[in-house]
Amino acid sequence: MRSRRRFITIWALQLALSAGLLAALWLLVDSSEFADSIRRADPGWLLAGAAANLFSDVLRAARWRTLLGKTEHAGLGTLTGILFLSLGLNAAVPLRAGDLARVQVLGRRGIRRMTVLGTIAAERLLDLATFAFILAAATLLDAGKAVAWAALAYALAMAVLFVAAVAVARRGTRWAAGEPPRGLRARAKWQLGWFAHGFRALERPRAAAEALFFSLTSWTSEALVYVAVLEALDIDASVGAVLVVVVVANTVVGIPLTQASIGPYELSVTAVLAQYGVGAGAAAAFAVLVHAALVVPIVAAALVSLWALRIGPRDLLYLRPNGQDSSVSPFGTDAHAHDRRLVR
């Protein structure tokens, strides 16, 4: 009961913050320009943007499959559905809890949860690399010196984290070998070893290149969502400006301040686009519509995925007993299916 009240409190606070930030945005922009832009939006381009968004997530699922390893437990169709579900939950549940849904659902299907968590961390590392590339491209397109410094910062962060990830991954096999050890420190190191398995693909040049390719193409497809909404509103903005908006918007989304980043997303996108000569009202209309094109389709896809994959509460709320963690492989087997239980 207490945890439920805490959950509701967090949800209510996030909704209140979203409402306050959207109200501030409304007061800061020209409301007539905003309303006129919304009214003139071309629905055909908006639908094209929604389609590009869903396709970008299919490419992310392909990247995730590369990081997991192409096993019988992790087909592309299944991973796409689980990713849709995760992103939909991130939009509907506080504090990006949808990421944990990926861990639980794949754990239910025989893949070790700590390894799945490691692949999600590896995805964030690849996103940093992609953002550095995008900002470097924006710099070449005259997006400004500040963007060049941001590109350098992302690149340095990616390099440091990549070296650390590979170093941990190389030690992970030894740490995770054998039966679960006794003692808090030894067991934490053992679990960290399984977490490190999520980075093992980055040690292999071919797999790392494949994962980076899917990362670049998925973010390119998402950038097309922004282009489509600009076309829908007939806003003239440079390619460099679009690339900067994509990185800033998704950096903000990564900080779980509000539900689905409603409020912070609109304010940040409006501010960045206004810096490149777009009227504040039109920029705010763009922010609202592009956010809708990103969130609404994925919530609908999440609902379809729940039905198609037959995912229920047991898939999201179970815990695996300690005895099942004795396998050396990062991928479990269906032979352990009887040894799972629901969290009560």
C-alpha positions, 0 to 999 in steps of 0.5 A, spaced: 500 500 500 505 504 501 509 503 495 502 504 491 501 511 494 509 513 493 507 511 486 501 515 485 505 521 488 510 521 483 505 520 478 501 526 480 508 531 481 510 529 474 503 531 471 503 537 475 510 539 473 508 538 466 502 542 466 506 548 469 511 547 464 506 547 458 502 553 461 509 557 462 510 555 454 503 558 452 505 564 456 512 565 452 509 564 445 504 567 441 498 563 442 495 566 435 501 563 431 501 557 435 494 555 434 494 557 426 500 553 425 496 547 428 490 548 424 494 548 418 498 542 419 498 537 413 496 530 416 499 526 411 506 529 413 504 527 420 502 520 419 509 519 415 513 522 421 509 517 425 511 511 420 518 513 420 518 513 428 516 506 428 521 504 423 526 507 427 524 502 433 524 496 429 532 498 427 533 499 435 530 492 436 535 490 430 541 493 434 538 490 441 538 483 437 546 484 435 548 486 442 544 480 445 547 475 440 542 472 435 539 466 439 533 462 438 530 466 445 531 473 441 528 473 434 527 480 431 519 480 431 519 478 439 524 484 440 521 489 436 514 487 440 518 488 447 521 494 445 515 497 443 512 495 450 518 498 453 517 505 450 510 505 451 511 504 458 516 509 459 511 514 456 505 511 461 509 510 467 513 514 472 521 514 472 522 510 465 520 504 468 519 501 461 526 499 461 525 494 467 520 491 463 525 489 457 529 485 463 523 482 466 520 479 459 526 477 456 528 474 463 521 470 463 523 467 456 530 465 458 535 470 458 539 472 464 536 479 467 543 482 469 545 481 461 539 484 459 540 490 463 547 490 460 545 490 453 540 496 455 547 500 458 550 498 451 545 501 447 546 508 451 553 508 450 552 507 442 547 513 443 552 517 445 557 515 439 551 516 435 549 523 438 557 525 437 556 523 430 550 527 429 553 533 432 559 533 428 555 533 422 551 539 424 557 543 425 559 541 418 552 544 416 554 551 420 550 549 426 555 553 430 561 553 435 557 551 441 555 545 437 562 543 436 564 543 443 557 539 445 560 534 439 566 533 442 563 532 449 559 527 447 565 523 443 569 524 449 564 521 454 563 515 449 570 514 449 571 513 456 565 509 457 567 505 451 574 503 454 571 502 461 565 497 458 570 493 454 575 492 460 569 490 464 566 485 459 573 482 458 573 480 466 566 479 466 566 471 464 571 470 470 567 473 475 560 470 473 563 463 472 561 457 477 555 457 482 553 464 486 558 465 491 556 467 498 557 474 501 555 480 499 561 483 496 562 476 492 555 476 489 555 483 487 561 482 483 558 475 480 552 479 478 556 485 475 560 479 471 553 477 468 551 485 467 558 485 463 556 480 458 551 485 455 557 489 453 561 482 450 558 484 442 562 491 443 569 486 443 567 483 436 569 488 431 563 485 426 558 485 431 560 492 434 560 495 427 553 492 426 550 495 432 553 502 430 550 501 423 543 500 426 544 505 431 546 510 426 540 508 421 535 508 427 537 515 429 537 517 422 529 515 421 527 518 427 530 525 424 526 524 419 520 524 424 522 531 425 523 533 418 516 530 416 513 535 422 517 541 419 514 539 412 507 538 415 507 545 418 511 548 412 517 551 417 523 552 413 529 550 418 536 548 416 538 540 416 543 542 421 538 545 426 534 539 425 540 535 427 541 539 433 534 539 435 534 531 435 540 531 440 537 536 445 530 533 445 533 526 446 538 528 451 532 531 455 527 525 454 533 521 458 532 525 464 525 522 467 523 529 470 516 528 467 511 523 464 514 522 457 518 528 458 511 532 457 513 540 458 521 539 458 521 536 451 516 542 448 520 547 452 527 545 450 525 544 442 522 550 442 528 554 445 533 551 440 528 551 434 527 559 436 535 560 436 535 558 428 530 563 426 523 560 427 518 564 430 516 562 437 509 560 436 511 556 430 516 552 434 512 551 440 507 548 435 512 543 432 514 541 439 507 539 440 506 535 434 513 532 433 512 529 440 505 527 439 508 523 433 513 520 437 509 518 443 502 516 440 504 511 435 509 507 440 503 507 446 498 504 440 504 499 438 505 497 446 498 495 446 498 491 440 505 488 443 501 486 449 496 482 445 501 479 440 506 477 445 501 475 450 504 478 455 501 479 462 503 481 469 507 474 470 511 477 465 513 483 468 512 482 476 516 475 477 522 474 480 527 468 479 529 464 485 537 464 486 538 457 484 537 458 477 542 463 477 548 458 477 548 457 469 555 459 466 551 461 459 548 468 459 542 465 456 538 461 460 534 455 457 526 454 458 528 448 462 528 453 468 521 455 466 518 451 472 522 455 477 519 462 476 514 465 481 510 471 481 512 477 486 507 478 491 
